[in-house]
Amino acid sequence: MNKVSLKFSIMITSSVALAAILTGAWLAEIYREHDSRAMLLPDRVITLFPDPKPLAAFALTDHKNRVFDLASLKGKWSFLFFGFTHCPDVCPTTLAVLARARDNIAKNTAGAEDIQFVFISVDPNRDTTGKLGQYVDYFDTGFLGVTGDDAQIGNLAGQLGAAYQVAITPGLENYPVNHSTAVFLLDSRARYHAVFTPPHDAEAISKRFKVVRELEAGNET
């Protein structure tokens, strides 16, 4: 496998940076005031897109050797995080936060039945489906580990603006991998709906998601 150069740049910016984190209620109020046509809403935790972006087709494989594609994203809200199992810090820390966020979401009235958390490895050279299964199970047995060939990983990452770089070096097992630290949120229609930016906090993520889901439910009525 050849060295994979930097593929994509994160193209996600807020129009204004606020000094304090917005509360969920205020976020909802701002959203409604602009009749869902606002620009990207400024918030330190989440950037919400009033006009979610539909994703194009892609084909990956999950840790149970099942096809993971566009159809796998439909019918559920999906939290996607890109990384690799040899990651020494960001990946385990983020997955631990997401596991706590999932627990928080499960305590809400709506529950977590229509939610999935997906860890996408950008290092298929080392991350087999078996290794991915063991890795994600450590954090939460309900998490999915997903990978595939470079082209298809790049396909999905590019649609979300998730930057990564894999520098495979012959003879070096622990080669460096750089990747986005954002968590991407897709709605139940497989549309890119929002992105959570670091530093990640489980309570903040679960509260923002509750507001986003309520807003989307209101738009559908």
Salt bridges, closest charged atoms under 4 A:
ASP35 OD2 - ARG37 NH1 2.63
ASP43 OD1 - ARG208 NH2 3.36
ASP62 OD2 - ARG66 NE 2.74
ASP114 OD1 - ARG213 NH1 2.84
ASP123 OD2 - ARG126 NE 2.55
ASP140 OD2 - ARG102 NH1 3.78
GLU173 OE2 - HIS86 NE2 3.94
ASP187 OD2 - ARG191 NE 2.77
ASP187 OD2 - HIS193 ND1 3.00
GLU203 OE2 - LYS207 NZ 3.01
GLU214 OE2 - LYS210 NZ 2.71
GLU216 OE2 - ARG189 NH2 3.03
GLU216 OE2 - ARG191 NH2 3.06
GLU216 OE1 - HIS193 NE2 3.79
